[in-house]
């Protein structure tokens, strides 16, 4: 099952709990949300890993530079 299908099922289930007559609009909203998350999650994860790598490189550079000053 694809993420879009699961998003549609979850959206329809959430919309159906409100007691409305149809769950189609919830299914559409869930499918759109799933597609947005398919793009957003990898972008955020890539940004976070890149930020952590840059922080690590900066800390390593500071440590090397500090050791060079004391020697």
matplotlib code that plots the C-alpha trace (Angstrom):
import matplotlib.pyplot as plt

x = [0.0, 1.4, 1.7, -1.0, -3.5, -2.7, -3.1, -6.4, -7.6, -6.5, -8.0, -11.3, -11.3, -10.6, -13.3, -15.7, -15.4, -16.8, -20.2, -20.4, -22.2, -19.2, -15.6, -14.4, -13.0, -11.1, -9.7, -8.6, -7.0, -5.2, -3.9, -2.6, -1.0, 0.7, 2.2, 3.4, 5.0, 6.7, 8.6, 9.0, 10.3, 13.4, 14.1, 14.0, 16.1, 18.7, 18.9, 19.3, 22.1, 23.9, 23.6, 24.9, 27.9, 28.7, 28.5, 30.8, 33.3, 33.2, 33.9, 36.7, 38.2, 38.0, 39.7, 42.5, 43.0, 43.1, 45.7, 47.8, 47.8, 49.0, 51.8]
y = [0.0, 3.4, 6.4, 8.2, 5.3, 5.1, 8.8, 8.7, 5.9, 7.7, 11.0, 9.3, 7.6, 10.8, 12.6, 9.8, 10.1, 13.7, 12.2, 14.0, 12.3, 11.6, 11.0, 11.9, 15.3, 13.7, 11.1, 13.8, 15.9, 12.8, 11.9, 15.4, 15.5, 12.1, 13.5, 16.6, 14.5, 12.3, 15.4, 17.3, 14.5, 13.7, 17.4, 18.0, 14.9, 15.9, 19.4, 18.0, 15.7, 18.4, 20.8, 18.2, 17.5, 21.2, 21.5, 18.6, 19.9, 23.3, 21.7, 19.6, 22.7, 24.7, 21.9, 21.6, 25.4, 25.5, 22.7, 24.6, 27.8, 26.0, 24.1]
z = [0.0, -0.9, 1.3, -0.6, -0.1, 3.6, 3.9, 2.2, 4.5, 7.7, 6.5, 5.7, 9.1, 10.9, 8.9, 9.5, 13.2, 13.1, 12.0, 8.6, 5.8, 3.6, 4.2, 0.7, 1.6, 4.5, 2.1, -0.3, 2.5, 3.8, 0.4, -0.2, 3.3, 2.6, -0.6, 1.1, 3.8, 1.2, 0.0, 3.3, 5.5, 3.3, 2.9, 6.6, 7.3, 4.8, 6.2, 9.8, 8.8, 6.9, 9.9, 12.3, 9.9, 9.6, 13.4, 13.8, 11.3, 13.0, 16.4, 14.9, 13.2, 16.5, 18.4, 15.8, 15.7, 19.5, 19.7, 17.1, 19.3, 22.5, 20.8]

ax = plt.figure().add_subplot(projection="3d")
ax.plot(x, y, z, "-o")
ax.set_aspect("equal")
plt.show()
